[in-house]
Amino acid sequence: MSLWGYYPPNEPLITIGADGIDSYSWGDKELEFMRCASCGCVTHYETIPELEKQKTAINFGLAREKVADVPIRYFNGAEEL
């Protein structure tokens, strides 16, 4: 199960480690997924600059123990559950 945190594009401070990142897009190419260049884990994604509504999504699935007390809203992609 994915666990994403959504933010305005300039709100989260994302620090890249020494291994760096790779990025990729697929489908409608409106999102750019960032992944660790060493292990390939997706760390976050950003909307492309051309979209009207900009956002950054952080993959909290990589740090579940650090966000264990944060309230979670569950949804199936169309509606909140």
N, CA, C and O atoms as a Maestro MAE file, in Angstrom:
{
 s_m_m2io_version
 :::
 2.0.0
}

f_m_ct {
 s_m_title
 :::
 protein
 m_atom[324] {
  # First column is atom index #
  i_m_mmod_type
  r_m_x_coord
  r_m_y_coord
  r_m_z_coord
  i_m_residue_number
  s_m_chain_name
  s_m_pdb_residue_name
  s_m_pdb_atom_name
  i_m_atomic_number
  :::
  1 25 0.842 -1.168 0.000 1 A "MET " " N  " 7
  2 3 0.000 0.000 0.000 1 A "MET " " CA " 6
  3 2 0.894 1.240 0.000 1 A "MET " " C  " 6
  4 15 1.879 1.311 0.734 1 A "MET " " O  " 8
  5 25 0.537 2.202 -0.826 2 A "SER " " N  " 7
  6 3 1.267 3.466 -0.886 2 A "SER " " CA " 6
  7 2 0.888 4.348 0.294 2 A "SER " " C  " 6
  8 15 -0.221 4.261 0.821 2 A "SER " " O  " 8
  9 25 1.815 5.187 0.693 3 A "LEU " " N  " 7
  10 3 1.569 6.144 1.767 3 A "LEU " " CA " 6
  11 2 2.220 7.461 1.353 3 A "LEU " " C  " 6
  12 15 3.397 7.701 1.618 3 A "LEU " " O  " 8
  13 25 1.419 8.317 0.692 4 A "TRP " " N  " 7
  14 3 1.925 9.563 0.141 4 A "TRP " " CA " 6
  15 2 1.479 10.747 0.989 4 A "TRP " " C  " 6
  16 15 0.353 10.774 1.486 4 A "TRP " " O  " 8
  17 25 2.365 11.722 1.153 5 A "GLY " " N  " 7
  18 3 2.046 13.004 1.762 5 A "GLY " " CA " 6
  19 2 2.117 14.056 0.677 5 A "GLY " " C  " 6
  20 15 3.121 14.140 -0.031 5 A "GLY " " O  " 8
  21 25 1.073 14.864 0.526 6 A "TYR " " N  " 7
  22 3 0.976 15.835 -0.560 6 A "TYR " " CA " 6
  23 2 1.212 17.259 -0.053 6 A "TYR " " C  " 6
  24 15 0.693 17.657 0.990 6 A "TYR " " O  " 8
  25 25 2.003 18.015 -0.812 7 A "TYR " " N  " 7
  26 3 2.403 19.351 -0.402 7 A "TYR " " CA " 6
  27 2 2.432 20.304 -1.593 7 A "TYR " " C  " 6
  28 15 2.555 19.864 -2.736 7 A "TYR " " O  " 8
  29 25 2.317 21.619 -1.332 8 A "PRO " " N  " 7
  30 3 2.617 22.587 -2.386 8 A "PRO " " CA " 6
  31 2 4.087 22.393 -2.791 8 A "PRO " " C  " 6
  32 15 4.890 21.965 -1.963 8 A "PRO " " O  " 8
  33 25 4.451 22.695 -4.026 9 A "PRO " " N  " 7
  34 3 5.784 22.340 -4.521 9 A "PRO " " CA " 6
  35 2 6.962 22.932 -3.762 9 A "PRO " " C  " 6
  36 15 8.024 22.310 -3.727 9 A "PRO " " O  " 8
  37 25 6.826 24.094 -3.159 10 A "ASN " " N  " 7
  38 3 7.961 24.708 -2.462 10 A "ASN " " CA " 6
  39 2 7.954 24.470 -0.963 10 A "ASN " " C  " 6
  40 15 8.825 24.978 -0.258 10 A "ASN " " O  " 8
  41 25 6.986 23.704 -0.457 11 A "GLU " " N  " 7
  42 3 6.881 23.511 0.996 11 A "GLU " " CA " 6
  43 2 7.851 22.469 1.554 11 A "GLU " " C  " 6
  44 15 8.533 22.765 2.535 11 A "GLU " " O  " 8
  45 25 7.950 21.265 0.981 12 A "PRO " " N  " 7
  46 3 8.866 20.301 1.599 12 A "PRO " " CA " 6
  47 2 10.318 20.600 1.233 12 A "PRO " " C  " 6
  48 15 10.614 21.010 0.111 12 A "PRO " " O  " 8
  49 25 11.205 20.394 2.178 13 A "LEU " " N  " 7
  50 3 12.640 20.488 1.918 13 A "LEU " " CA " 6
  51 2 13.129 19.078 1.632 13 A "LEU " " C  " 6
  52 15 13.107 18.218 2.513 13 A "LEU " " O  " 8
  53 25 13.564 18.841 0.415 14 A "ILE " " N  " 7
  54 3 14.019 17.507 0.005 14 A "ILE " " CA " 6
  55 2 15.532 17.562 -0.162 14 A "ILE " " C  " 6
  56 15 16.051 18.308 -0.993 14 A "ILE " " O  " 8
  57 25 16.230 16.766 0.638 15 A "THR " " N  " 7
  58 3 17.682 16.704 0.586 15 A "THR " " CA " 6
  59 2 18.086 15.414 -0.117 15 A "THR " " C  " 6
  60 15 17.630 14.332 0.253 15 A "THR " " O  " 8
  61 25 18.929 15.527 -1.119 16 A "ILE " " N  " 7
  62 3 19.365 14.385 -1.905 16 A "ILE " " CA " 6
  63 2 20.706 13.899 -1.371 16 A "ILE " " C  " 6
  64 15 21.630 14.690 -1.182 16 A "ILE " " O  " 8
  65 25 20.808 12.595 -1.128 17 A "GLY " " N  " 7
  66 3 22.043 12.006 -0.614 17 A "GLY " " CA " 6
  67 2 23.139 11.930 -1.657 17 A "GLY " " C  " 6
  68 15 22.944 12.332 -2.804 17 A "GLY " " O  " 8
  69 25 24.281 11.419 -1.261 18 A "ALA " " N  " 7
  70 3 25.465 11.372 -2.116 18 A "ALA " " CA " 6
  71 2 25.268 10.515 -3.369 18 A "ALA " " C  " 6
  72 15 25.929 10.740 -4.383 18 A "ALA " " O  " 8
  73 25 24.357 9.527 -3.304 19 A "ASP " " N  " 7
  74 3 24.138 8.657 -4.463 19 A "ASP " " CA " 6
  75 2 23.348 9.347 -5.565 19 A "ASP " " C  " 6
  76 15 23.367 8.896 -6.710 19 A "ASP " " O  " 8
  77 25 22.654 10.431 -5.239 20 A "GLY " " N  " 7
  78 3 21.892 11.176 -6.229 20 A "GLY " " CA " 6
  79 2 20.555 10.518 -6.553 20 A "GLY " " C  " 6
  80 15 20.160 9.533 -5.929 20 A "GLY " " O  " 8
  81 25 19.869 11.086 -7.544 21 A "ILE " " N  " 7
  82 3 18.565 10.569 -7.946 21 A "ILE " " CA " 6
  83 2 18.493 10.400 -9.459 21 A "ILE " " C  " 6
  84 15 19.230 11.040 -10.210 21 A "ILE " " O  " 8
  85 25 17.604 9.542 -9.879 22 A "ASP " " N  " 7
  86 3 17.187 9.396 -11.268 22 A "ASP " " CA " 6
  87 2 15.726 9.805 -11.303 22 A "ASP " " C  " 6
  88 15 15.071 9.842 -10.261 22 A "ASP " " O  " 8
  89 25 15.208 10.109 -12.468 23 A "SER " " N  " 7
  90 3 13.789 10.419 -12.576 23 A "SER " " CA " 6
  91 2 13.211 9.764 -13.815 23 A "SER " " C  " 6
  92 15 13.932 9.444 -14.760 23 A "SER " " O  " 8
  93 25 11.900 9.569 -13.797 24 A "TYR " " N  " 7
  94 3 11.214 9.015 -14.952 24 A "TYR " " CA " 6
  95 2 9.771 9.481 -14.961 24 A "TYR " " C  " 6
  96 15 9.222 9.863 -13.928 24 A "TYR " " O  " 8
  97 25 9.166 9.444 -16.134 25 A "SER " " N  " 7
  98 3 7.740 9.735 -16.326 25 A "SER " " CA " 6
  99 2 7.174 8.652 -17.224 25 A "SER " " C  " 6
  100 15 7.899 8.051 -18.016 25 A "SER " " O  " 8
  101 25 5.876 8.404 -17.099 26 A "TRP " " N  " 7
  102 3 5.209 7.452 -17.980 26 A "TRP " " CA " 6
  103 2 3.751 7.834 -18.092 26 A "TRP " " C  " 6
  104 15 3.300 8.758 -17.416 26 A "TRP " " O  " 8
  105 25 3.013 7.146 -18.925 27 A "GLY " " N  " 7
  106 3 1.593 7.447 -19.100 27 A "GLY " " CA " 6
  107 2 1.390 8.826 -19.684 27 A "GLY " " C  " 6
  108 15 1.926 9.137 -20.748 27 A "GLY " " O  " 8
  109 25 0.614 9.668 -18.993 28 A "ASP " " N  " 7
  110 3 0.313 11.011 -19.503 28 A "ASP " " CA " 6
  111 2 1.471 11.994 -19.295 28 A "ASP " " C  " 6
  112 15 1.387 13.147 -19.717 28 A "ASP " " O  " 8
  113 25 2.535 11.547 -18.653 29 A "LYS " " N  " 7
  114 3 3.752 12.337 -18.424 29 A "LYS " " CA " 6
  115 2 3.496 13.653 -17.687 29 A "LYS " " C  " 6
  116 15 4.178 14.647 -17.936 29 A "LYS " " O  " 8
  117 25 2.512 13.662 -16.778 30 A "GLU " " N  " 7
  118 3 2.240 14.850 -15.967 30 A "GLU " " CA " 6
  119 2 2.957 14.813 -14.622 30 A "GLU " " C  " 6
  120 15 2.989 15.813 -13.906 30 A "GLU " " O  " 8
  121 25 3.527 13.668 -14.279 31 A "LEU " " N  " 7
  122 3 4.272 13.507 -13.033 31 A "LEU " " CA " 6
  123 2 5.694 13.083 -13.349 31 A "LEU " " C  " 6
  124 15 5.932 12.311 -14.278 31 A "LEU " " O  " 8
  125 25 6.637 13.593 -12.567 32 A "GLU " " N  " 7
  126 3 8.024 13.158 -12.684 32 A "GLU " " CA " 6
  127 2 8.396 12.464 -11.378 32 A "GLU " " C  " 6
  128 15 8.468 13.100 -10.327 32 A "GLU " " O  " 8
  129 25 8.630 11.160 -11.452 33 A "PHE " " N  " 7
  130 3 8.964 10.351 -10.286 33 A "PHE " " CA " 6
  131 2 10.462 10.391 -10.047 33 A "PHE " " C  " 6
  132 15 11.253 10.198 -10.970 33 A "PHE " " O  " 8
  133 25 10.854 10.646 -8.789 34 A "MET " " N  " 7
  134 3 12.261 10.690 -8.404 34 A "MET " " CA " 6
  135 2 12.575 9.425 -7.614 34 A "MET " " C  " 6
  136 15 11.818 9.020 -6.732 34 A "MET " " O  " 8
  137 25 13.701 8.816 -7.947 35 A "ARG " " N  " 7
  138 3 14.099 7.593 -7.244 35 A "ARG " " CA " 6
  139 2 15.582 7.646 -6.910 35 A "ARG " " C  " 6
  140 15 16.368 8.313 -7.583 35 A "ARG " " O  " 8
  141 25 15.941 6.930 -5.862 36 A "CYS " " N  " 7
  142 3 17.334 6.827 -5.441 36 A "CYS " " CA " 6
  143 2 18.137 6.194 -6.571 36 A "CYS " " C  " 6
  144 15 17.753 5.152 -7.102 36 A "CYS " " O  " 8
  145 25 19.259 6.825 -6.942 37 A "ALA " " N  " 7
  146 3 20.093 6.311 -8.024 37 A "ALA " " CA " 6
  147 2 20.795 5.013 -7.632 37 A "ALA " " C  " 6
  148 15 21.254 4.273 -8.502 37 A "ALA " " O  " 8
  149 25 20.883 4.730 -6.334 38 A "SER " " N  " 7
  150 3 21.553 3.516 -5.873 38 A "SER " " CA " 6
  151 2 20.598 2.328 -5.779 38 A "SER " " C  " 6
  152 15 20.880 1.268 -6.339 38 A "SER " " O  " 8
  153 25 19.462 2.489 -5.075 39 A "CYS " " N  " 7
  154 3 18.565 1.348 -4.833 39 A "CYS " " CA " 6
  155 2 17.306 1.356 -5.690 39 A "CYS " " C  " 6
  156 15 16.638 0.328 -5.800 39 A "CYS " " O  " 8
  157 25 16.964 2.490 -6.299 40 A "GLY " " N  " 7
  158 3 15.790 2.568 -7.163 40 A "GLY " " CA " 6
  159 2 14.480 2.865 -6.454 40 A "GLY " " C  " 6
  160 15 13.446 2.943 -7.118 40 A "GLY " " O  " 8
  161 25 14.475 3.036 -5.130 41 A "CYS " " N  " 7
  162 3 13.234 3.334 -4.411 41 A "CYS " " CA " 6
  163 2 12.726 4.725 -4.796 41 A "CYS " " C  " 6
  164 15 13.499 5.682 -4.840 41 A "CYS " " O  " 8
  165 25 11.423 4.834 -5.075 42 A "VAL " " N  " 7
  166 3 10.820 6.122 -5.402 42 A "VAL " " CA " 6
  167 2 10.670 6.923 -4.110 42 A "VAL " " C  " 6
  168 15 9.986 6.493 -3.181 42 A "VAL " " O  " 8
  169 25 11.305 8.079 -4.058 43 A "THR " " N  " 7
  170 3 11.280 8.907 -2.861 43 A "THR " " CA " 6
  171 2 10.168 9.945 -2.896 43 A "THR " " C  " 6
  172 15 9.573 10.258 -1.865 43 A "THR " " O  " 8
  173 25 9.885 10.484 -4.095 44 A "HIS " " N  " 7
  174 3 8.857 11.510 -4.228 44 A "HIS " " CA " 6
  175 2 8.527 11.704 -5.699 44 A "HIS " " C  " 6
  176 15 9.212 11.194 -6.586 44 A "HIS " " O  " 8
  177 25 7.463 12.450 -5.931 45 A "TYR " " N  " 7
  178 3 7.199 12.874 -7.302 45 A "TYR " " CA " 6
  179 2 6.752 14.315 -7.320 45 A "TYR " " C  " 6
  180 15 6.306 14.862 -6.312 45 A "TYR " " O  " 8
  181 25 6.881 14.921 -8.491 46 A "GLU " " N  " 7
  182 3 6.488 16.319 -8.682 46 A "GLU " " CA " 6
  183 2 5.661 16.410 -9.962 46 A "GLU " " C  " 6
  184 15 5.895 15.663 -10.912 46 A "GLU " " O  " 8
  185 25 4.703 17.319 -9.984 47 A "THR " " N  " 7
  186 3 3.972 17.570 -11.220 47 A "THR " " CA " 6
  187 2 4.887 18.344 -12.168 47 A "THR " " C  " 6
  188 15 5.791 19.054 -11.729 47 A "THR " " O  " 8
  189 25 4.642 18.198 -13.464 48 A "ILE " " N  " 7
  190 3 5.441 18.940 -14.432 48 A "ILE " " CA " 6
  191 2 5.084 20.424 -14.345 48 A "ILE " " C  " 6
  192 15 3.957 20.758 -13.977 48 A "ILE " " O  " 8
  193 25 6.012 21.316 -14.672 49 A "PRO " " N  " 7
  194 3 5.765 22.761 -14.512 49 A "PRO " " CA " 6
  195 2 4.577 23.281 -15.322 49 A "PRO " " C  " 6
  196 15 3.989 24.297 -14.952 49 A "PRO " " O  " 8
  197 25 4.213 22.618 -16.407 50 A "GLU " " N  " 7
  198 3 3.133 23.103 -17.259 50 A "GLU " " CA " 6
  199 2 1.740 22.920 -16.652 50 A "GLU " " C  " 6
  200 15 0.789 23.546 -17.119 50 A "GLU " " O  " 8
  201 25 1.599 22.094 -15.643 51 A "LEU " " N  " 7
  202 3 0.289 21.874 -15.029 51 A "LEU " " CA " 6
  203 2 -0.129 23.074 -14.190 51 A "LEU " " C  " 6
  204 15 0.697 23.710 -13.535 51 A "LEU " " O  " 8
  205 25 -1.432 23.376 -14.220 52 A "GLU " " N  " 7
  206 3 -1.953 24.507 -13.454 52 A "GLU " " CA " 6
  207 2 -1.843 24.267 -11.953 52 A "GLU " " C  " 6
  208 15 -1.425 25.154 -11.208 52 A "GLU " " O  " 8
  209 25 -2.217 23.070 -11.511 53 A "LYS " " N  " 7
  210 3 -2.182 22.744 -10.083 53 A "LYS " " CA " 6
  211 2 -0.908 21.957 -9.776 53 A "LYS " " C  " 6
  212 15 -0.788 20.783 -10.128 53 A "LYS " " O  " 8
  213 25 0.035 22.619 -9.118 54 A "GLN " " N  " 7
  214 3 1.320 22.018 -8.800 54 A "GLN " " CA " 6
  215 2 1.280 21.317 -7.445 54 A "GLN " " C  " 6
  216 15 0.621 21.786 -6.517 54 A "GLN " " O  " 8
  217 25 1.990 20.188 -7.337 55 A "LYS " " N  " 7
  218 3 2.131 19.523 -6.039 55 A "LYS " " CA " 6
  219 2 3.373 18.655 -6.036 55 A "LYS " " C  " 6
  220 15 3.889 18.259 -7.081 55 A "LYS " " O  " 8
  221 25 3.829 18.375 -4.842 56 A "THR " " N  " 7
  222 3 4.912 17.433 -4.594 56 A "THR " " CA " 6
  223 2 4.356 16.376 -3.658 56 A "THR " " C  " 6
  224 15 3.655 16.701 -2.701 56 A "THR " " O  " 8
  225 25 4.661 15.119 -3.923 57 A "ALA " " N  " 7
  226 3 4.205 14.022 -3.065 57 A "ALA " " CA " 6
  227 2 5.426 13.284 -2.524 57 A "ALA " " C  " 6
  228 15 6.302 12.866 -3.280 57 A "ALA " " O  " 8
  229 25 5.465 13.136 -1.218 58 A "ILE " " N  " 7
  230 3 6.564 12.452 -0.535 58 A "ILE " " CA " 6
  231 2 6.128 11.020 -0.223 58 A "ILE " " C  " 6
  232 15 5.023 10.803 0.274 58 A "ILE " " O  " 8
  233 25 6.981 10.055 -0.508 59 A "ASN " " N  " 7
  234 3 6.693 8.648 -0.249 59 A "ASN " " CA " 6
  235 2 7.017 8.328 1.214 59 A "ASN " " C  " 6
  236 15 8.147 7.966 1.541 59 A "ASN " " O  " 8
  237 25 6.016 8.466 2.089 60 A "PHE " " N  " 7
  238 3 6.213 8.156 3.501 60 A "PHE " " CA " 6
  239 2 6.254 6.659 3.768 60 A "PHE " " C  " 6
  240 15 6.546 6.239 4.887 60 A "PHE " " O  " 8
  241 25 5.967 5.853 2.759 61 A "GLY " " N  " 7
  242 3 6.095 4.404 2.903 61 A "GLY " " CA " 6
  243 2 7.525 3.991 3.223 61 A "GLY " " C  " 6
  244 15 7.753 2.910 3.765 61 A "GLY " " O  " 8
  245 25 8.483 4.842 2.892 62 A "LEU " " N  " 7
  246 3 9.890 4.551 3.180 62 A "LEU " " CA " 6
  247 2 10.262 4.873 4.635 62 A "LEU " " C  " 6
  248 15 11.354 4.526 5.084 62 A "LEU " " O  " 8
  249 25 9.366 5.528 5.362 63 A "ALA " " N  " 7
  250 3 9.663 5.937 6.744 63 A "ALA " " CA " 6
  251 2 8.428 5.794 7.617 63 A "ALA " " C  " 6
  252 15 8.111 6.701 8.387 63 A "ALA " " O  " 8
  253 25 7.732 4.682 7.512 64 A "ARG " " N  " 7
  254 3 6.481 4.491 8.248 64 A "ARG " " CA " 6
  255 2 6.630 4.689 9.752 64 A "ARG " " C  " 6
  256 15 5.731 5.237 10.389 64 A "ARG " " O  " 8
  257 25 7.737 4.258 10.326 65 A "GLU " " N  " 7
  258 3 7.906 4.407 11.775 65 A "GLU " " CA " 6
  259 2 8.036 5.871 12.175 65 A "GLU " " C  " 6
  260 15 7.680 6.230 13.297 65 A "GLU " " O  " 8
  261 25 8.528 6.710 11.300 66 A "LYS " " N  " 7
  262 3 8.690 8.141 11.598 66 A "LYS " " CA " 6
  263 2 7.367 8.894 11.516 66 A "LYS " " C  " 6
  264 15 7.230 9.957 12.121 66 A "LYS " " O  " 8
  265 25 6.400 8.370 10.786 67 A "VAL " " N  " 7
  266 3 5.119 9.047 10.606 67 A "VAL " " CA " 6
  267 2 3.958 8.251 11.209 67 A "VAL " " C  " 6
  268 15 2.802 8.459 10.840 67 A "VAL " " O  " 8
  269 25 4.260 7.362 12.117 68 A "ALA " " N  " 7
  270 3 3.248 6.470 12.679 68 A "ALA " " CA " 6
  271 2 2.105 7.215 13.372 68 A "ALA " " C  " 6
  272 15 0.987 6.702 13.414 68 A "ALA " " O  " 8
  273 25 2.351 8.401 13.911 69 A "ASP " " N  " 7
  274 3 1.321 9.153 14.628 69 A "ASP " " CA " 6
  275 2 0.565 10.160 13.756 69 A "ASP " " C  " 6
  276 15 -0.334 10.848 14.239 69 A "ASP " " O  " 8
  277 25 0.924 10.244 12.497 70 A "VAL " " N  " 7
  278 3 0.257 11.184 11.593 70 A "VAL " " CA " 6
  279 2 -1.079 10.577 11.154 70 A "VAL " " C  " 6
  280 15 -1.111 9.421 10.730 70 A "VAL " " O  " 8
  281 25 -2.187 11.334 11.246 71 A "PRO " " N  " 7
  282 3 -3.477 10.800 10.809 71 A "PRO " " CA " 6
  283 2 -3.442 10.460 9.315 71 A "PRO " " C  " 6
  284 15 -2.864 11.197 8.517 71 A "PRO " " O  " 8
  285 25 -4.057 9.351 8.953 72 A "ILE " " N  " 7
  286 3 -4.075 8.877 7.567 72 A "ILE " " CA " 6
  287 2 -5.499 8.899 7.052 72 A "ILE " " C  " 6
  288 15 -6.414 8.426 7.727 72 A "ILE " " O  " 8
  289 25 -5.697 9.453 5.846 73 A "ARG " " N  " 7
  290 3 -6.989 9.384 5.149 73 A "ARG " " CA " 6
  291 2 -6.851 8.337 4.058 73 A "ARG " " C  " 6
  292 15 -5.934 8.411 3.240 73 A "ARG " " O  " 8
  293 25 -7.746 7.372 4.037 74 A "TYR " " N  " 7
  294 3 -7.710 6.316 3.047 74 A "TYR " " CA " 6
  295 2 -8.663 6.648 1.898 74 A "TYR " " C  " 6
  296 15 -9.795 7.070 2.131 74 A "TYR " " O  " 8
  297 25 -8.209 6.461 0.674 75 A "PHE " " N  " 7
  298 3 -9.099 6.641 -0.479 75 A "PHE " " CA " 6
  299 2 -8.678 5.679 -1.574 75 A "PHE " " C  " 6
  300 15 -7.544 5.198 -1.591 75 A "PHE " " O  " 8
  301 25 -9.588 5.405 -2.476 76 A "ASN " " N  " 7
  302 3 -9.349 4.417 -3.530 76 A "ASN " " CA " 6
  303 2 -9.010 5.060 -4.866 76 A "ASN " " C  " 6
  304 15 -9.062 4.392 -5.898 76 A "ASN " " O  " 8
  305 25 -8.670 6.316 -4.868 77 A "GLY " " N  " 7
  306 3 -8.355 7.025 -6.085 77 A "GLY " " CA " 6
  307 2 -9.518 7.854 -6.588 77 A "GLY " " C  " 6
  308 15 -9.316 8.797 -7.352 77 A "GLY " " O  " 8
  309 25 -10.730 7.523 -6.177 78 A "ALA " " N  " 7
  310 3 -11.913 8.262 -6.608 78 A "ALA " " CA " 6
  311 2 -12.645 8.888 -5.430 78 A "ALA " " C  " 6
  312 15 -13.249 9.951 -5.569 78 A "ALA " " O  " 8
  313 25 -12.597 8.232 -4.261 79 A "GLU " " N  " 7
  314 3 -13.330 8.732 -3.104 79 A "GLU " " CA " 6
  315 2 -12.645 8.299 -1.823 79 A "GLU " " C  " 6
  316 15 -11.920 7.306 -1.780 79 A "GLU " " O  " 8
  317 25 -12.899 9.077 -0.781 80 A "GLU " " N  " 7
  318 3 -12.347 8.736 0.529 80 A "GLU " " CA " 6
  319 2 -13.098 7.535 1.080 80 A "GLU " " C  " 6
  320 15 -14.313 7.434 0.913 80 A "GLU " " O  " 8
  321 25 -12.392 6.632 1.730 81 A "LEU " " N  " 7
  322 3 -13.022 5.424 2.292 81 A "LEU " " CA " 6
  323 2 -13.314 5.581 3.763 81 A "LEU " " C  " 6
  324 15 -13.841 4.662 4.389 81 A "LEU " " O  " 8
  :::
 }
 m_bond[323] {
  # First column is bond index #
  i_m_from
  i_m_to
  i_m_order
  :::
  1 1 2 1
  2 2 3 1
  3 3 4 2
  4 3 5 1
  5 5 6 1
  6 6 7 1
  7 7 8 2
  8 7 9 1
  9 9 10 1
  10 10 11 1
  11 11 12 2
  12 11 13 1
  13 13 14 1
  14 14 15 1
  15 15 16 2
  16 15 17 1
  17 17 18 1
  18 18 19 1
  19 19 20 2
  20 19 21 1
  21 21 22 1
  22 22 23 1
  23 23 24 2
  24 23 25 1
  25 25 26 1
  26 26 27 1
  27 27 28 2
  28 27 29 1
  29 29 30 1
  30 30 31 1
  31 31 32 2
  32 31 33 1
  33 33 34 1
  34 34 35 1
  35 35 36 2
  36 35 37 1
  37 37 38 1
  38 38 39 1
  39 39 40 2
  40 39 41 1
  41 41 42 1
  42 42 43 1
  43 43 44 2
  44 43 45 1
  45 45 46 1
  46 46 47 1
  47 47 48 2
  48 47 49 1
  49 49 50 1
  50 50 51 1
  51 51 52 2
  52 51 53 1
  53 53 54 1
  54 54 55 1
  55 55 56 2
  56 55 57 1
  57 57 58 1
  58 58 59 1
  59 59 60 2
  60 59 61 1
  61 61 62 1
  62 62 63 1
  63 63 64 2
  64 63 65 1
  65 65 66 1
  66 66 67 1
  67 67 68 2
  68 67 69 1
  69 69 70 1
  70 70 71 1
  71 71 72 2
  72 71 73 1
  73 73 74 1
  74 74 75 1
  75 75 76 2
  76 75 77 1
  77 77 78 1
  78 78 79 1
  79 79 80 2
  80 79 81 1
  81 81 82 1
  82 82 83 1
  83 83 84 2
  84 83 85 1
  85 85 86 1
  86 86 87 1
  87 87 88 2
  88 87 89 1
  89 89 90 1
  90 90 91 1
  91 91 92 2
  92 91 93 1
  93 93 94 1
  94 94 95 1
  95 95 96 2
  96 95 97 1
  97 97 98 1
  98 98 99 1
  99 99 100 2
  100 99 101 1
  101 101 102 1
  102 102 103 1
  103 103 104 2
  104 103 105 1
  105 105 106 1
  106 106 107 1
  107 107 108 2
  108 107 109 1
  109 109 110 1
  110 110 111 1
  111 111 112 2
  112 111 113 1
  113 113 114 1
  114 114 115 1
  115 115 116 2
  116 115 117 1
  117 117 118 1
  118 118 119 1
  119 119 120 2
  120 119 121 1
  121 121 122 1
  122 122 123 1
  123 123 124 2
  124 123 125 1
  125 125 126 1
  126 126 127 1
  127 127 128 2
  128 127 129 1
  129 129 130 1
  130 130 131 1
  131 131 132 2
  132 131 133 1
  133 133 134 1
  134 134 135 1
  135 135 136 2
  136 135 137 1
  137 137 138 1
  138 138 139 1
  139 139 140 2
  140 139 141 1
  141 141 142 1
  142 142 143 1
  143 143 144 2
  144 143 145 1
  145 145 146 1
  146 146 147 1
  147 147 148 2
  148 147 149 1
  149 149 150 1
  150 150 151 1
  151 151 152 2
  152 151 153 1
  153 153 154 1
  154 154 155 1
  155 155 156 2
  156 155 157 1
  157 157 158 1
  158 158 159 1
  159 159 160 2
  160 159 161 1
  161 161 162 1
  162 162 163 1
  163 163 164 2
  164 163 165 1
  165 165 166 1
  166 166 167 1
  167 167 168 2
  168 167 169 1
  169 169 170 1
  170 170 171 1
  171 171 172 2
  172 171 173 1
  173 173 174 1
  174 174 175 1
  175 175 176 2
  176 175 177 1
  177 177 178 1
  178 178 179 1
  179 179 180 2
  180 179 181 1
  181 181 182 1
  182 182 183 1
  183 183 184 2
  184 183 185 1
  185 185 186 1
  186 186 187 1
  187 187 188 2
  188 187 189 1
  189 189 190 1
  190 190 191 1
  191 191 192 2
  192 191 193 1
  193 193 194 1
  194 194 195 1
  195 195 196 2
  196 195 197 1
  197 197 198 1
  198 198 199 1
  199 199 200 2
  200 199 201 1
  201 201 202 1
  202 202 203 1
  203 203 204 2
  204 203 205 1
  205 205 206 1
  206 206 207 1
  207 207 208 2
  208 207 209 1
  209 209 210 1
  210 210 211 1
  211 211 212 2
  212 211 213 1
  213 213 214 1
  214 214 215 1
  215 215 216 2
  216 215 217 1
  217 217 218 1
  218 218 219 1
  219 219 220 2
  220 219 221 1
  221 221 222 1
  222 222 223 1
  223 223 224 2
  224 223 225 1
  225 225 226 1
  226 226 227 1
  227 227 228 2
  228 227 229 1
  229 229 230 1
  230 230 231 1
  231 231 232 2
  232 231 233 1
  233 233 234 1
  234 234 235 1
  235 235 236 2
  236 235 237 1
  237 237 238 1
  238 238 239 1
  239 239 240 2
  240 239 241 1
  241 241 242 1
  242 242 243 1
  243 243 244 2
  244 243 245 1
  245 245 246 1
  246 246 247 1
  247 247 248 2
  248 247 249 1
  249 249 250 1
  250 250 251 1
  251 251 252 2
  252 251 253 1
  253 253 254 1
  254 254 255 1
  255 255 256 2
  256 255 257 1
  257 257 258 1
  258 258 259 1
  259 259 260 2
  260 259 261 1
  261 261 262 1
  262 262 263 1
  263 263 264 2
  264 263 265 1
  265 265 266 1
  266 266 267 1
  267 267 268 2
  268 267 269 1
  269 269 270 1
  270 270 271 1
  271 271 272 2
  272 271 273 1
  273 273 274 1
  274 274 275 1
  275 275 276 2
  276 275 277 1
  277 277 278 1
  278 278 279 1
  279 279 280 2
  280 279 281 1
  281 281 282 1
  282 282 283 1
  283 283 284 2
  284 283 285 1
  285 285 286 1
  286 286 287 1
  287 287 288 2
  288 287 289 1
  289 289 290 1
  290 290 291 1
  291 291 292 2
  292 291 293 1
  293 293 294 1
  294 294 295 1
  295 295 296 2
  296 295 297 1
  297 297 298 1
  298 298 299 1
  299 299 300 2
  300 299 301 1
  301 301 302 1
  302 302 303 1
  303 303 304 2
  304 303 305 1
  305 305 306 1
  306 306 307 1
  307 307 308 2
  308 307 309 1
  309 309 310 1
  310 310 311 1
  311 311 312 2
  312 311 313 1
  313 313 314 1
  314 314 315 1
  315 315 316 2
  316 315 317 1
  317 317 318 1
  318 318 319 1
  319 319 320 2
  320 319 321 1
  321 321 322 1
  322 322 323 1
  323 323 324 2
  :::
 }
}
